[in-house]
Amino acid sequence: MGDFVNSDNGLGIDPPGPEVGRPDVESMDHGGQLESYEESAGYPEAAGAMDRPPAPDDSLSPAIVTCIDYGPDGIERTEIHDVHAFFELPTPSFGVVRWLNVVGDPPHFLLQAIGERYHLHPLAIEDLIHIPQRPKVDEYAEFSEYPYLFITTRSVDAADGQLRSQQVSMFVGQGQVISFHQFDPDLWHSIETRLEDAGSRLRQSGTDFLFYCLLDRIVDEIFPALQDVGERLDLLDRLMNTDQGEQAADEVHEIKRALLVMRREVWPMRDLLHTICTARLPMITDETKTYLRDVHDHCRHLADTIEIYREATAGLLAVYQQELNQKMNEVMKVLTIIATIFIPLSFLTGLFGMNFNKSLPGMDDSNSFMWFIIGCAAVVIIMLGVFRWRKWI
């Protein structure tokens, strides 16, 4: 059994010109131009079908390109700096599967070289560079002697308490898997670790099992983020009826938006996995479909959990709103009682405050003011007694 080899061909990949910085991961959409794409075997489309306005030079950003050739007898990992020079090198004799992984914003010359090497359809490359795409699976096998699947999906995870999403695209053919994702170079770290184990099922299997492992990693990445959401909801449920209720409600709103992002990514992925599990695809064996059905079940579980948490957030917000309405009703009841008590008092003060000379009773009595105050107090006491009797207070 061969040892894990990490090679570096020492060649330069960066295009001529000054080095440019990496764009923000949240807006990593290069919009570059595939300047020329020669006809692949079996595809009659001309290069003009891909024409788009040229992009400025600063839209090209460096991408991390790695290749892992592996088989039961060995594995070799190569950091690619010049893709053209790398493709001229012979494939390792032990290599059964070639996994080419691209992280970041691939420049157009890299896409062109990979597309020409592996006979990728221009429409698939166009979907690859136009971000975001709805998760889907396309089979390019009808007119080509190089059949492959093109899969676009989304990877969702939590970093520093913030939810982030990136597009992941994969080409699955005979003997090779080509994957692209926008950021996070450690996304496939656990899979690379499994590949180092010579006795692992992954090392002993073909491209379809690697494809299953990639999809399984994408789905499993969502579970920790969703579990964190559940724990935060439990805490906020206890804080909702305390003095921190307003702050808790604001955080519930943030969780609700995060769940909306998860739902937008997971539900189409569930349909994608259902299509892969039920369609007759020559690149995927029946044995691997058994594992893919397990990934589909996990994705369905995620979708159901997301819906439960969305209902929980709606319930928490409804409880908070009800609590606010209850407090407002209590305030309005007190104000209404006060206003109702002062209605007869205002009538009496207005009646006995009329400017009539010696025509109102008690004007010549020195105790009339005292009797007026006693009468007003009696009115208040009687009204409070009636309110208490009617259980209004």
C-alpha positions, 0 to 999 in steps of 0.5 A: 500500500502506498504512502500519502504523497504531497507534491508541488510542481512549483509552477506559477498559476497567476496570470500576468499583471499585478496581484489582486486581492481576494473579494469578499466571500459574501459576494464571490461572483466573478462574472468572468468571461469564458473567452474561448471554448472549443467544441468538446467531443460530442457537443456541437455548440460553438464558442459564440454561445458563451460570449459575454462582455469582457470582465475587468482585470481586477475581477480575476482572483487567485483560486486554490486548486488541488488534485488528489489521485488515489486508489487502493494502492496509493494516494498523491495530493498535488497543489496545482499552480499551473494547470496546463503544465499539470495536465501534461504530467502522467497520471499516477499508476495507482490512481483509480480516482482523480479528485480535482478541487477548486476553492475560490473564484476561478479565473476564466483561463482555469475554467477553460483548461479544465473544460477542455481537458474533461470535455465539460459542456459550456452550459454547465460551466455557465451555470458554474460561474453564475452564482447563485444557482438553485440546487439541481442535477443535470446529466450530460451523457446523451451526445458524448462519449464522456458522460458525467453529472453536473450537480449544483448545491449549497453548503450552509454552516455557522462561523463566529455565530453568523450563518453563511452559505456558499455554492458547491458545484461538482462534475462526476464522470468516469474516474474523476470528480471536479468540485468547486466551492466559493470559500472555506478551504477546510470544507473537505478536510474530513474527507481528505483525512479519510482518504489517508486511511488505506483501509477506508471504504472511500479509498477502495471505492470509485468516483460515485462513492466520493460523490456520496461522501461530498454530498454527505459532508454538505448535509452534515455541515448543517446539523451543528448550525441547526443544533445551535439554533435549537439551543438558542431558542430554548434559552430565548423561550425562558427569557421572553417573559422577563425584563430581557424580553425585548432583547430576546425578541430581537434575537428571535427575529435574527434566528427567524431570518437564519432559518429562512436562509436554511430553508431556502437552501435545504428544501431544493437540496432535498429534491436534488437528492430525491432525483439522484436516488430515483433516476437511472444514472450510469455514473452511480451504482445501486450500492452507492444509491443506498448510501445516497438514500441515507443522505436524503433521509438526513436532508428530509430530517433537516427540512422537518427540523427547520419547519419545527423551529420556524413554527417555534420562532413564530410562537415565541414572537406571538407570545411576546406580542401577546405579552405586550398587548396584555400590558397595554390592556392593563394600562388602558384599563387603569386609564379608563377607570380613572377617566370614568371616575372623573366623569361624574366629578367633572359634571358636579364641579361644572354644575356647582361652578356656574356663575348664578347669583344666590340661585344654587343651593348651599351658597349661603351655608358655610359648610357647603364646600365640605358637603360637596367634597363628601358627596364627590368622595361618596360618588367615587366610593360607590363607583369603585364598589360597582366596578369591584362587584362587576369584577372589572377591577 
